[in-house]
């Protein structure tokens, strides 16, 4: 939980936006944004979600970086 402008500035950084533009990002109250800082770059997994079910995070996000061209996610072991 944090002030909206702090979350906006973190998202702007993760998205590669100049900090002067962070006010273009909308962050709703009681929403969840998920950023993973990988070895070479951050990946934004969700912004402004209020779906409630974040159980998919319990397995962790283990990719080094986001796959080029997207991807179908992690395969179950």
C-alpha positions in Angstrom: 0.0 0.0 0.0 1.4 3.4 -0.9 0.5 6.8 -2.3 -0.6 6.7 -5.9 2.2 8.9 -7.2 4.9 6.6 -5.8 3.3 3.6 -7.6 3.0 5.7 -10.8 6.7 6.6 -10.7 7.7 2.9 -10.2 5.5 1.9 -13.1 6.9 4.7 -15.3 10.4 3.5 -14.5 9.6 -0.1 -15.2 7.9 0.8 -18.5 10.9 2.9 -19.6 9.0 6.2 -19.5 10.6 9.5 -18.6 9.6 10.5 -15.1 8.1 13.7 -16.4 5.3 11.6 -18.0 4.4 9.5 -14.9 1.1 11.4 -14.4 -0.2 9.8 -17.6 -0.5 6.5 -15.7 -3.7 5.9 -13.8 -3.6 4.0 -10.5 -6.9 3.2 -8.9 -7.5 3.0 -5.2 -7.1 -0.5 -3.7 -5.7 -1.8 -7.0 -2.6 -4.0 -7.4 0.3 -3.5 -9.8 3.0 -6.1 -10.2 6.5 -5.4 -11.4 9.3 -7.9 -11.4 12.9 -6.7 -11.7 14.8 -9.3 -13.6 18.5 -9.6 -14.3 18.5 -7.2 -17.2 15.2 -5.3 -17.2 11.9 -5.0 -15.3 8.7 -6.6 -16.5 5.3 -5.3 -15.7 2.9 -8.2 -15.1 -0.2 -6.3 -14.0 -1.4 -2.8 -13.4 -4.6 -1.6 -11.7 -5.9 -5.1 -11.2 -8.6 -5.7 -8.6 -9.4 -9.2 -9.6 -8.6 -10.5 -6.1 -7.1 -13.9 -7.1 -3.3 -13.5 -7.0 -2.7 -17.2 -6.4 -0.7 -17.4 -9.6 2.0 -15.5 -7.8 2.5 -18.2 -5.2 4.4 -20.3 -7.8 6.7 -17.3 -8.4 7.6 -15.7 -11.6 10.9 -17.4 -12.6 11.7 -16.1 -16.1 14.9 -14.1 -16.4 13.2 -11.6 -18.6 9.9 -11.5 -20.4 10.0 -13.7 -23.5 10.4 -11.8 -26.8 7.0 -11.8 -28.6 5.1 -12.8 -25.5 4.6 -16.3 -24.3 2.1 -18.7 -22.8 3.7 -18.6 -19.4 5.4 -21.2 -17.3 4.8 -24.9 -17.8 3.9 -26.9 -14.7 6.6 -29.2 -13.4 
